[in-house]
Amino acid sequence: MREELPPNQDIIFTQQIDKVMQGRGGAVNKPRRLVSSAAVIFWHLLALVALNLWLLRLLGYISPPW
């Protein structure tokens, strides 16, 4: 009778690290891009302006442009 051993987590971890480091199996390591804080603040302000314009139009203070 054959008895199967449970998978060895250390070996699986090592194989996964090797696969990522060598680029096998379609896994590609891409470097992360740093986003400046000015860009994040700009996007937040742009979203805030858009929400304010939507609310003013909803309340009837601004007529639709069409």
N, CA, C and O atoms as a GROMACS GRO file, in nm:
protein
  264
    1MET      N    1   0.083  -0.118   0.000
    1MET     CA    2   0.000   0.000   0.000
    1MET      C    3   0.088   0.124   0.000
    1MET      O    4   0.184   0.134   0.076
    2ARG      N    5   0.054   0.221  -0.088
    2ARG     CA    6   0.133   0.344  -0.097
    2ARG      C    7   0.074   0.451  -0.007
    2ARG      O    8  -0.047   0.470  -0.001
    3GLU      N    9   0.161   0.520   0.059
    3GLU     CA   10   0.117   0.631   0.142
    3GLU      C   11   0.180   0.759   0.088
    3GLU      O   12   0.302   0.767   0.071
    4GLU      N   13   0.097   0.857   0.061
    4GLU     CA   14   0.150   0.983   0.007
    4GLU      C   15   0.189   1.075   0.120
    4GLU      O   16   0.118   1.089   0.220
    5LEU      N   17   0.303   1.137   0.102
    5LEU     CA   18   0.351   1.232   0.201
    5LEU      C   19   0.289   1.369   0.174
    5LEU      O   20   0.262   1.403   0.059
    6PRO      N   21   0.268   1.448   0.277
    6PRO     CA   22   0.215   1.583   0.255
    6PRO      C   23   0.322   1.668   0.186
    6PRO      O   24   0.442   1.642   0.202
    7PRO      N   25   0.282   1.768   0.110
    7PRO     CA   26   0.380   1.851   0.040
    7PRO      C   27   0.469   1.926   0.139
    7PRO      O   28   0.423   1.977   0.241
    8ASN      N   29   0.596   1.930   0.106
    8ASN     CA   30   0.692   2.001   0.189
    8ASN      C   31   0.686   2.150   0.154
    8ASN      O   32   0.719   2.189   0.042
    9GLN      N   33   0.644   2.231   0.250
    9GLN     CA   34   0.623   2.375   0.224
    9GLN      C   35   0.754   2.447   0.193
    9GLN      O   36   0.754   2.544   0.117
   10ASP      N   37   0.864   2.401   0.250
   10ASP     CA   38   0.994   2.465   0.222
   10ASP      C   39   1.035   2.444   0.077
   10ASP      O   40   1.085   2.536   0.013
   11ILE      N   41   1.014   2.325   0.026
   11ILE     CA   42   1.050   2.296  -0.113
   11ILE      C   43   0.959   2.372  -0.209
   11ILE      O   44   1.005   2.426  -0.309
   12ILE      N   45   0.829   2.379  -0.178
   12ILE     CA   46   0.736   2.453  -0.263
   12ILE      C   47   0.773   2.600  -0.267
   12ILE      O   48   0.771   2.662  -0.373
   13PHE      N   49   0.806   2.658  -0.151
   13PHE     CA   50   0.845   2.799  -0.143
   13PHE      C   51   0.970   2.824  -0.227
   13PHE      O   52   0.976   2.923  -0.301
   14THR      N   53   1.068   2.737  -0.216
   14THR     CA   54   1.192   2.752  -0.293
   14THR      C   55   1.165   2.742  -0.442
   14THR      O   56   1.222   2.818  -0.521
   15GLN      N   57   1.080   2.649  -0.483
   15GLN     CA   58   1.047   2.635  -0.625
   15GLN      C   59   0.974   2.757  -0.678
   15GLN      O   60   0.999   2.800  -0.791
   16GLN      N   61   0.884   2.813  -0.599
   16GLN     CA   62   0.812   2.932  -0.643
   16GLN      C   63   0.906   3.052  -0.656
   16GLN      O   64   0.894   3.129  -0.751
   17ILE      N   65   0.998   3.067  -0.563
   17ILE     CA   66   1.095   3.177  -0.570
   17ILE      C   67   1.183   3.160  -0.693
   17ILE      O   68   1.210   3.257  -0.764
   18ASP      N   69   1.228   3.037  -0.719
   18ASP     CA   70   1.311   3.011  -0.838
   18ASP      C   71   1.234   3.043  -0.966
   18ASP      O   72   1.290   3.100  -1.059
   19LYS      N   73   1.107   3.007  -0.969
   19LYS     CA   74   1.026   3.032  -1.088
   19LYS      C   75   1.013   3.182  -1.115
   19LYS      O   76   1.022   3.225  -1.230
   20VAL      N   77   0.993   3.260  -1.010
   20VAL     CA   78   0.980   3.405  -1.027
   20VAL      C   79   1.114   3.467  -1.066
   20VAL      O   80   1.120   3.553  -1.154
   21MET      N   81   1.221   3.424  -1.002
   21MET     CA   82   1.352   3.484  -1.028
   21MET      C   83   1.404   3.449  -1.167
   21MET      O   84   1.472   3.531  -1.229
   22GLN      N   85   1.373   3.331  -1.217
   22GLN     CA   86   1.423   3.291  -1.348
   22GLN      C   87   1.327   3.326  -1.461
   22GLN      O   88   1.363   3.313  -1.578
   23GLY      N   89   1.208   3.370  -1.427
   23GLY     CA   90   1.114   3.412  -1.530
   23GLY      C   91   1.046   3.299  -1.602
   23GLY      O   92   0.994   3.318  -1.711
   24ARG      N   93   1.046   3.181  -1.545
   24ARG     CA   94   0.978   3.068  -1.608
   24ARG      C   95   0.830   3.070  -1.573
   24ARG      O   96   0.791   3.124  -1.470
   25GLY      N   97   0.751   3.012  -1.659
   25GLY     CA   98   0.610   2.997  -1.630
   25GLY      C   99   0.528   3.122  -1.655
   25GLY      O  100   0.414   3.131  -1.608
   26GLY      N  101   0.581   3.217  -1.728
   26GLY     CA  102   0.504   3.336  -1.762
   26GLY      C  103   0.501   3.441  -1.653
   26GLY      O  104   0.439   3.546  -1.670
   27ALA      N  105   0.567   3.417  -1.541
   27ALA     CA  106   0.569   3.517  -1.435
   27ALA      C  107   0.674   3.622  -1.468
   27ALA      O  108   0.791   3.591  -1.490
   28VAL      N  109   0.629   3.746  -1.470
   28VAL     CA  110   0.721   3.855  -1.505
   28VAL      C  111   0.724   3.952  -1.388
   28VAL      O  112   0.620   3.997  -1.341
   29ASN      N  113   0.842   3.983  -1.344
   29ASN     CA  114   0.859   4.083  -1.239
   29ASN      C  115   0.872   4.219  -1.303
   29ASN      O  116   0.967   4.245  -1.377
   30LYS      N  117   0.776   4.307  -1.275
   30LYS     CA  118   0.782   4.442  -1.328
   30LYS      C  119   0.812   4.537  -1.213
   30LYS      O  120   0.757   4.522  -1.104
   31PRO      N  121   0.899   4.634  -1.238
   31PRO     CA  122   0.930   4.729  -1.130
   31PRO      C  123   0.809   4.818  -1.100
   31PRO      O  124   0.729   4.848  -1.189
   32ARG      N  125   0.797   4.858  -0.978
   32ARG     CA  126   0.689   4.947  -0.938
   32ARG      C  127   0.723   5.089  -0.977
   32ARG      O  128   0.839   5.130  -0.977
   33ARG      N  129   0.617   5.164  -1.011
   33ARG     CA  130   0.637   5.304  -1.045
   33ARG      C  131   0.602   5.388  -0.923
   33ARG      O  132   0.503   5.362  -0.854
   34LEU      N  133   0.682   5.487  -0.898
   34LEU     CA  134   0.653   5.580  -0.790
   34LEU      C  135   0.564   5.690  -0.843
   34LEU      O  136   0.589   5.745  -0.951
   35VAL      N  137   0.460   5.723  -0.770
   35VAL     CA  138   0.370   5.831  -0.807
   35VAL      C  139   0.396   5.947  -0.713
   35VAL      O  140   0.402   5.930  -0.591
   36SER      N  141   0.413   6.064  -0.770
   36SER     CA  142   0.443   6.180  -0.687
   36SER      C  143   0.320   6.221  -0.607
   36SER      O  144   0.206   6.196  -0.648
   37SER      N  145   0.344   6.284  -0.495
   37SER     CA  146   0.232   6.328  -0.412
   37SER      C  147   0.154   6.438  -0.482
   37SER      O  148   0.033   6.451  -0.458
   38ALA      N  149   0.219   6.517  -0.567
   38ALA     CA  150   0.148   6.622  -0.640
   38ALA      C  151   0.044   6.561  -0.735
   38ALA      O  152  -0.065   6.616  -0.750
   39ALA      N  153   0.076   6.449  -0.797
   39ALA     CA  154  -0.018   6.384  -0.888
   39ALA      C  155  -0.139   6.330  -0.810
   39ALA      O  156  -0.252   6.339  -0.857
   40VAL      N  157  -0.115   6.275  -0.692
   40VAL     CA  158  -0.224   6.222  -0.610
   40VAL      C  159  -0.315   6.336  -0.564
   40VAL      O  160  -0.437   6.324  -0.568
   41ILE      N  161  -0.255   6.446  -0.521
   41ILE     CA  162  -0.334   6.563  -0.477
   41ILE      C  163  -0.414   6.619  -0.595
   41ILE      O  164  -0.530   6.657  -0.579
   42PHE      N  165  -0.352   6.624  -0.713
   42PHE     CA  166  -0.421   6.674  -0.832
   42PHE      C  167  -0.544   6.590  -0.864
   42PHE      O  168  -0.651   6.644  -0.892
   43TRP      N  169  -0.530   6.456  -0.860
   43TRP     CA  170  -0.643   6.369  -0.891
   43TRP      C  171  -0.754   6.382  -0.787
   43TRP      O  172  -0.872   6.377  -0.821
   44HIS      N  173  -0.716   6.399  -0.661
   44HIS     CA  174  -0.818   6.417  -0.557
   44HIS      C  175  -0.892   6.549  -0.576
   44HIS      O  176  -1.015   6.554  -0.563
   45LEU      N  177  -0.820   6.656  -0.606
   45LEU     CA  178  -0.885   6.785  -0.629
   45LEU      C  179  -0.974   6.781  -0.752
   45LEU      O  180  -1.083   6.839  -0.753
   46LEU      N  181  -0.929   6.712  -0.856
   46LEU     CA  182  -1.010   6.699  -0.977
   46LEU      C  183  -1.140   6.623  -0.948
   46LEU      O  184  -1.246   6.661  -0.997
   47ALA      N  185  -1.132   6.519  -0.868
   47ALA     CA  186  -1.252   6.444  -0.830
   47ALA      C  187  -1.344   6.530  -0.744
   47ALA      O  188  -1.466   6.524  -0.759
   48LEU      N  189  -1.288   6.611  -0.656
   48LEU     CA  190  -1.368   6.699  -0.571
   48LEU      C  191  -1.441   6.804  -0.654
   48LEU      O  192  -1.558   6.831  -0.630
   49VAL      N  193  -1.374   6.861  -0.752
   49VAL     CA  194  -1.436   6.959  -0.840
   49VAL      C  195  -1.548   6.894  -0.921
   49VAL      O  196  -1.655   6.953  -0.937
   50ALA      N  197  -1.524   6.774  -0.971
   50ALA     CA  198  -1.626   6.703  -1.048
   50ALA      C  199  -1.750   6.674  -0.962
   50ALA      O  200  -1.863   6.690  -1.008
   51LEU      N  201  -1.729   6.634  -0.839
   51LEU     CA  202  -1.842   6.608  -0.749
   51LEU      C  203  -1.918   6.736  -0.718
   51LEU      O  204  -2.041   6.736  -0.712
   52ASN      N  205  -1.846   6.846  -0.697
   52ASN     CA  206  -1.912   6.973  -0.669
   52ASN      C  207  -1.994   7.019  -0.788
   52ASN      O  208  -2.107   7.066  -0.770
   53LEU      N  209  -1.940   7.008  -0.909
   53LEU     CA  210  -2.015   7.047  -1.028
   53LEU      C  211  -2.139   6.959  -1.047
   53LEU      O  212  -2.245   7.008  -1.085
   54TRP      N  213  -2.126   6.831  -1.020
   54TRP     CA  214  -2.239   6.740  -1.032
   54TRP      C  215  -2.349   6.778  -0.931
   54TRP      O  216  -2.467   6.780  -0.965
   55LEU      N  217  -2.307   6.809  -0.808
   55LEU     CA  218  -2.405   6.847  -0.706
   55LEU      C  219  -2.474   6.978  -0.741
   55LEU      O  220  -2.595   6.990  -0.726
   56LEU      N  221  -2.398   7.077  -0.788
   56LEU     CA  222  -2.459   7.204  -0.828
   56LEU      C  223  -2.557   7.185  -0.943
   56LEU      O  224  -2.662   7.249  -0.945
   57ARG      N  225  -2.524   7.098  -1.038
   57ARG     CA  226  -2.615   7.071  -1.148
   57ARG      C  227  -2.738   6.996  -1.099
   57ARG      O  228  -2.849   7.020  -1.147
   58LEU      N  229  -2.719   6.904  -1.004
   58LEU     CA  230  -2.830   6.828  -0.949
   58LEU      C  231  -2.928   6.919  -0.874
   58LEU      O  232  -3.049   6.900  -0.880
   59LEU      N  233  -2.873   7.018  -0.804
   59LEU     CA  234  -2.958   7.110  -0.728
   59LEU      C  235  -3.017   7.220  -0.815
   59LEU      O  236  -3.103   7.296  -0.768
   60GLY      N  237  -2.974   7.231  -0.939
   60GLY     CA  238  -3.032   7.328  -1.030
   60GLY      C  239  -2.960   7.461  -1.036
   60GLY      O  240  -3.011   7.554  -1.099
   61TYR      N  241  -2.845   7.474  -0.975
   61TYR     CA  242  -2.770   7.600  -0.980
   61TYR      C  243  -2.697   7.619  -1.113
   61TYR      O  244  -2.671   7.731  -1.154
   62ILE      N  245  -2.666   7.509  -1.179
   62ILE     CA  246  -2.596   7.512  -1.308
   62ILE      C  247  -2.685   7.442  -1.409
   62ILE      O  248  -2.736   7.333  -1.384
   63SER      N  249  -2.706   7.507  -1.525
   63SER     CA  250  -2.787   7.442  -1.628
   63SER      C  251  -2.697   7.347  -1.708
   63SER      O  252  -2.577   7.371  -1.721
   64PRO      N  253  -2.756   7.240  -1.761
   64PRO     CA  254  -2.676   7.147  -1.845
   64PRO      C  255  -2.619   7.218  -1.967
   64PRO      O  256  -2.683   7.308  -2.021
   65PRO      N  257  -2.501   7.181  -2.011
   65PRO     CA  258  -2.438   7.252  -2.123
   65PRO      C  259  -2.501   7.220  -2.258
   65PRO      O  260  -2.467   7.286  -2.356
   66TRP      N  261  -2.590   7.124  -2.267
   66TRP     CA  262  -2.651   7.090  -2.396
   66TRP      C  263  -2.792   7.137  -2.406
   66TRP      O  264  -2.856   7.116  -2.509
   0.00000   0.00000   0.00000
